[in-house]
Amino acid sequence: MNDKDLRIDNATRADLLSLPVRKWDDDKKRYDSLLIISNGKKHDSGWGEMVIIGCVDEKPIEIAASGLDDINWHLQYNPRTDCALPSRAMRFWYRGEGKYRVGCALSSTDVYLED
Protein backbone atom coordinates (compact mmCIF):
# COMPACT_ATOMS: atom_id res chain seq x y z
CA MET A 1 0.00 0.00 0.00
CA ASN A 2 1.17 3.52 -0.76
CA ASP A 3 2.39 5.21 2.46
CA LYS A 4 0.21 8.25 1.68
CA ASP A 5 -2.90 6.03 1.73
CA LEU A 6 -1.93 4.09 4.86
CA ARG A 7 -4.29 4.76 7.76
CA ILE A 8 -5.00 3.10 11.08
CA ASP A 9 -8.27 1.69 9.72
CA ASN A 10 -6.83 0.11 6.55
CA ALA A 11 -3.30 -0.99 7.53
CA THR A 12 -2.51 -4.69 7.59
CA ARG A 13 -0.08 -6.30 10.02
CA ALA A 14 2.43 -6.54 7.15
CA ASP A 15 2.01 -2.78 6.46
CA LEU A 16 2.64 -1.97 10.12
CA LEU A 17 5.66 -4.25 10.45
CA SER A 18 7.24 -2.70 7.33
CA LEU A 19 7.14 0.87 8.67
CA PRO A 20 10.43 2.69 9.28
CA VAL A 21 11.94 2.01 12.71
CA ARG A 22 12.61 4.94 15.01
CA LYS A 23 16.10 5.22 16.48
CA TRP A 24 15.92 3.22 19.74
CA ASP A 25 16.75 6.17 22.02
CA ASP A 26 14.77 8.91 20.23
CA ASP A 27 12.24 9.49 23.00
CA LYS A 28 11.33 13.07 22.05
CA LYS A 29 8.68 12.32 19.40
CA ARG A 30 4.98 12.73 20.22
CA TYR A 31 2.14 10.67 18.80
CA ASP A 32 -1.64 11.16 18.71
CA SER A 33 -2.21 7.45 19.23
CA LEU A 34 -0.36 4.17 19.49
CA LEU A 35 -0.95 0.77 17.94
CA ILE A 36 0.33 -2.31 19.74
CA ILE A 37 0.69 -5.67 18.02
CA SER A 38 2.49 -8.92 18.65
CA ASN A 39 5.32 -9.72 16.26
CA GLY A 40 4.72 -13.45 16.83
CA LYS A 41 8.13 -14.05 18.41
CA LYS A 42 8.98 -15.29 21.88
CA HIS A 43 11.07 -13.01 24.09
CA ASP A 44 13.91 -14.44 26.22
CA SER A 45 11.60 -13.91 29.20
CA GLY A 46 9.16 -16.45 27.80
CA TRP A 47 6.51 -13.84 27.01
CA GLY A 48 5.53 -12.74 23.52
CA GLU A 49 7.24 -9.77 21.91
CA MET A 50 5.27 -6.59 21.18
CA VAL A 51 5.68 -3.78 18.67
CA ILE A 52 4.58 -0.19 19.39
CA ILE A 53 3.66 1.90 16.35
CA GLY A 54 3.40 5.68 16.65
CA CYS A 55 0.52 7.34 14.78
CA VAL A 56 -0.18 10.96 13.85
CA ASP A 57 -3.41 12.20 12.26
CA GLU A 58 -4.79 8.63 12.05
CA LYS A 59 -1.72 7.49 10.08
CA PRO A 60 0.84 4.97 11.33
CA ILE A 61 4.20 6.68 10.83
CA GLU A 62 6.87 4.51 12.44
CA ILE A 63 7.76 1.64 14.70
CA ALA A 64 8.58 3.37 17.97
CA ALA A 65 9.73 0.19 19.74
CA SER A 66 9.86 -3.51 18.94
CA GLY A 67 10.97 -6.73 20.58
CA LEU A 68 9.71 -5.63 23.99
CA ASP A 69 7.93 -7.91 26.42
CA ASP A 70 6.70 -5.31 28.92
CA ILE A 71 5.15 -1.83 28.78
CA ASN A 72 5.32 0.52 31.77
CA TRP A 73 2.40 2.95 31.42
CA HIS A 74 2.77 6.49 32.81
CA LEU A 75 -0.62 8.06 32.20
CA GLN A 76 -1.53 11.60 33.11
CA TYR A 77 -4.92 11.05 31.42
CA ASN A 78 -7.23 8.09 30.90
CA PRO A 79 -6.84 6.77 27.35
CA ARG A 80 -9.38 4.88 25.30
CA THR A 81 -8.68 1.58 23.59
CA ASP A 82 -10.16 -0.03 20.52
CA CYS A 83 -9.10 -2.61 17.97
CA ALA A 84 -8.07 -1.64 14.44
CA LEU A 85 -8.96 -3.75 11.43
CA PRO A 86 -7.60 -5.41 9.39
CA SER A 87 -4.37 -5.38 11.46
CA ARG A 88 -6.03 -6.48 14.74
CA ALA A 89 -3.80 -3.95 16.50
CA MET A 90 -4.90 -2.50 19.82
CA ARG A 91 -5.18 1.28 19.44
CA PHE A 92 -4.61 3.55 22.42
CA TRP A 93 -5.91 7.09 21.93
CA TYR A 94 -7.09 10.10 23.89
CA ARG A 95 -9.80 12.64 23.04
CA GLY A 96 -8.02 15.57 24.65
CA GLU A 97 -4.80 17.39 23.89
CA GLY A 98 -2.46 14.85 25.50
CA LYS A 99 0.16 13.12 23.37
CA TYR A 100 1.93 9.81 23.70
CA ARG A 101 5.68 9.57 24.13
CA VAL A 102 7.49 6.25 23.89
CA GLY A 103 10.66 5.94 25.93
CA CYS A 104 13.82 4.18 24.82
CA ALA A 105 13.08 0.93 23.01
CA LEU A 106 14.14 -1.61 25.60
CA SER A 107 12.84 -4.98 26.76
CA SER A 108 10.73 -3.02 29.25
CA THR A 109 9.59 0.17 27.52
CA ASP A 110 8.03 3.24 29.16
CA VAL A 111 5.01 4.87 27.52
CA TYR A 112 3.75 8.29 28.61
CA LEU A 113 0.48 10.12 27.95
CA GLU A 114 1.17 13.72 28.84
CA ASP A 115 0.72 17.35 27.85
ABEGO torsion letter per residue (X at the ends): XBAAABBAAABBAAAAAABBBBBAABAABBBABBBBBBAGBBBAAGBBBBBBBBBBGGBBABBABBGBABBBBBBABBBBBBBBOAAGBBBBBBABABBBBBBBBBABBBBBBBX
